[in-house]
């Protein structure tokens, strides 16, 4: 971590029962809570875990933050379900080449983190309320399937990979990263709904959310 405090721009989506806080400039760093304050507190508590992702991406991560809420929107059913699904006005900003490359590196690091955690997790995870109690292999299959849907939101037509087909998985991921590395004017990608900024946040968040869940539910379990 660096010693310099960094402005942490946070976007909030709030539904009656659940609120998400997302770090606008750190795709994938999104956490939820029952209230805005709880969501921001949860986000900050995950800073040490996200630092490892930033380091994997080759980025310097600050030791402290000056929190600023820059956008707040009402959430919907997706928010209540547990997904940061709101595209904020801040997500419609243009992305230059350097920032696009940075976003793609973070998404790639999120996938690397997920793969590493899955490789070290026991097949049977400790049961709990998160993730519907999926065990390791079902969680891996779920993330791979979701990534295939996400690729379609980016306008990509790729074959849905089998969880055991690493060649197909890496090919699909490479295609997604190629899209994310392109500068964007902030308009929806491929005339769909997602912008480049939101796509990076959603894809990285999903991989990391399940990686961290798998870590938490592996504690005390044998390999």
C-alpha positions in Angstrom: 0.0 0.0 0.0 1.1 3.6 -0.5 1.1 6.0 2.4 -0.9 8.8 0.7 -4.6 9.1 1.4 -6.7 8.8 -1.8 -10.1 10.3 -2.5 -12.5 7.3 -2.6 -15.4 8.1 -4.9 -18.3 5.9 -3.9 -21.6 5.4 -5.7 -24.6 4.2 -3.7 -27.6 2.3 -4.8 -30.2 1.9 -2.0 -33.3 -0.4 -1.8 -35.5 -0.8 1.2 -33.7 -3.8 2.5 -30.2 -3.6 1.0 -27.8 -0.9 -0.1 -24.6 -1.3 -2.2 -21.6 0.9 -1.9 -19.2 0.7 -4.9 -15.8 2.3 -5.3 -16.1 4.0 -8.6 -12.5 3.9 -9.6 -11.8 0.4 -8.3 -14.0 -2.0 -10.3 -15.1 -4.9 -8.3 -14.8 -3.3 -4.9 -18.5 -3.3 -4.0 -20.1 -4.4 -0.7 -23.6 -4.2 0.7 -25.3 -3.5 4.0 -28.8 -2.8 5.3 -28.1 1.0 5.2 -25.8 3.4 3.4 -23.5 3.7 6.4 -23.4 -0.1 6.8 -22.6 -0.6 3.2 -19.7 2.0 3.3 -18.4 0.4 6.5 -18.5 -3.0 4.8 -16.7 -1.6 1.7 -13.9 -0.2 3.8 -13.6 -3.4 5.8 -12.8 -5.2 2.6 -9.9 -2.8 1.7 -7.2 -5.3 2.8 -8.8 -8.0 0.6 -9.1 -5.8 -2.4 -5.5 -4.6 -1.9 -4.4 -8.1 -3.0 -6.4 -7.8 -6.2 -5.0 -4.4 -6.9 -1.5 -5.8 -6.3 -2.3 -8.7 -8.7 -3.2 -6.0 -11.3 0.1 -4.3 -10.8 -1.5 -1.2 -9.1 -0.6 0.7 -6.0 -3.3 0.7 -3.4 -3.6 3.5 -0.7 -3.4 2.9 3.0 -6.2 5.3 3.7 -9.1 7.0 2.0 -11.1 10.2 2.0 -14.6 8.9 1.3 -16.8 10.9 -0.9 -20.3 9.9 -2.0 -20.5 11.1 -5.6 -23.8 9.5 -6.8 -26.8 8.0 -5.1 -29.6 6.2 -6.9 -32.6 4.1 -5.8 -31.9 0.4 -6.2 -34.4 -2.2 -7.4 -35.1 -5.9 -7.3 -31.6 -6.7 -8.4 -30.2 -4.7 -5.4 -32.5 -6.5 -3.0 -31.4 -9.8 -4.6 -27.8 -8.9 -3.8 -26.4 -7.5 -7.1 -25.0 -4.0 -7.7 -27.3 -3.6 -10.7 -27.7 0.2 -11.0 -25.9 2.1 -13.8 -25.1 5.5 -12.3 -24.6 8.7 -14.2 -20.9 8.5 -13.1 -20.7 5.2 -15.1 -21.5 7.1 -18.3 -18.3 9.1 -18.2 -15.8 8.6 -21.1 -12.9 6.2 -20.5 -9.5 7.0 -22.1 -7.0 4.3 -23.2 -5.0 4.4 -19.9 -8.1 4.0 -17.7 -9.6 1.3 -19.9 -6.3 -0.7 -19.6 -6.4 -0.2 -15.8 -10.0 -1.5 -15.7 -9.1 -4.5 -17.8 -6.2 -5.3 -15.5 -8.4 -5.2 -12.4 -11.0 -7.5 -14.1 -8.2 -10.0 -15.1 -6.9 -9.9 -11.5 -10.4 -10.6 -10.2 -10.5 -13.7 -12.4 -7.0 -14.8 -11.3 -8.1 -14.3 -7.6 -11.2 -16.4 -8.2 -9.3 -19.2 -9.9 -6.6 -19.3 -7.2 -9.2 -19.5 -4.4 -11.2 -22.2 -6.2 -8.0 -24.2 -6.7 -7.3 -24.2 -3.0 -10.8 -24.6 -1.7 -12.3 -27.9 -0.5 -15.0 -29.5 -2.7 -17.6 -29.2 0.1 -17.8 -25.7 1.6 -19.2 -25.0 5.0 -22.9 -24.3 4.8 -24.2 -20.8 5.4 -26.6 -18.2 4.2 -24.4 -16.7 1.4 -24.6 -18.0 -2.1 -27.4 -20.4 -1.5 -25.0 -22.9 0.0 -23.3 -23.7 -3.3 -20.3 -26.0 -3.0 -17.1 -25.3 -4.8 -17.8 -26.9 -8.2 -21.3 -25.4 -8.5 -20.0 -22.0 -7.6 -17.3 -22.3 -10.2 -19.8 -23.3 -12.8 -22.1 -20.4 -11.8 -19.3 -17.8 -12.2 -18.3 -19.2 -15.6 -21.9 -19.2 -16.8 -22.5 -15.7 -15.5 -19.3 -14.5 -17.3 -20.8 -15.9 -20.5 -23.9 -13.8 -20.1 -21.8 -10.8 -19.3 -19.9 -11.3 -22.5 -23.1 -11.1 -24.4 -23.9 -7.8 -22.7 -20.7 -6.5 -24.2 -21.9 -7.6 -27.7 -19.7 -10.7 -27.9 -21.0 -13.9 -29.4 -18.9 -16.6 -27.7 -19.6 -20.3 -27.0 -20.6 -21.0 -23.4 -17.6 -22.7 -21.9 -17.8 -25.9 -19.9 -16.3 -25.5 -16.4 -13.6 -28.0 -17.3 -12.7 -26.3 -20.6 -9.9 -24.0 -19.7 -9.1 -23.1 -23.3 -12.6 -21.9 -23.9 -12.8 -20.0 -20.6 -9.5 -18.2 -21.3 -10.6 -17.4 -24.9 -13.9 -15.9 -23.6 -12.1 -13.9 -20.9 -9.6 -12.6 -23.5 -12.4 -11.4 -25.7 -14.0 -9.6 -22.8 -10.8 -7.9 -21.8 -10.2 -6.8 -25.4 -13.5 -4.9 -25.2 -12.7 -3.4 -21.8 -9.3 -2.2 -23.0 -10.9 0.0 -25.7 -11.5 3.7 -25.0 -15.2 4.5 -24.6 -17.3 7.6 -24.9 -19.4 6.3 -22.1 -22.3 5.1 -24.3 -23.8 1.7 -23.7 -21.7 -1.1 -25.3 -22.9 -2.7 -28.5 -26.2 -0.8 -28.2 -27.1 -2.9 -25.1 -27.4 -1.4 -21.6 -24.0 -1.7 -19.9 -21.4 1.0 -20.2 -17.7 0.1 -20.1 -17.3 1.4 -16.5 -20.3 -0.6 -15.2 -19.3 -3.7 -17.1 -15.8 -3.7 -15.5 -17.4 -3.2 -12.0 -20.1 -5.9 -12.4 -17.7 -8.5 -13.9 -15.0 -8.0 -11.3 -17.5 -7.8 -8.4 -19.1 -11.1 -9.3 -15.8 -13.0 -9.5 -14.5 -11.4 -6.2 -17.8 -11.7 -4.3 -17.7 -15.5 -4.9 -14.0 -15.8 -4.4 -14.3 -14.1 -1.0 -17.4 -16.2 -0.1 -15.5 -19.3 -1.0 -12.6 -18.2 1.2 -14.9 -17.5 4.1 -16.7 -20.8 3.8 -13.5 -22.7 3.4 -12.2 -21.6 6.8 -11.7 -24.6 9.1 -12.3 -27.0 6.2 -9.9 -29.6 5.0 -8.5 -29.5 1.4 
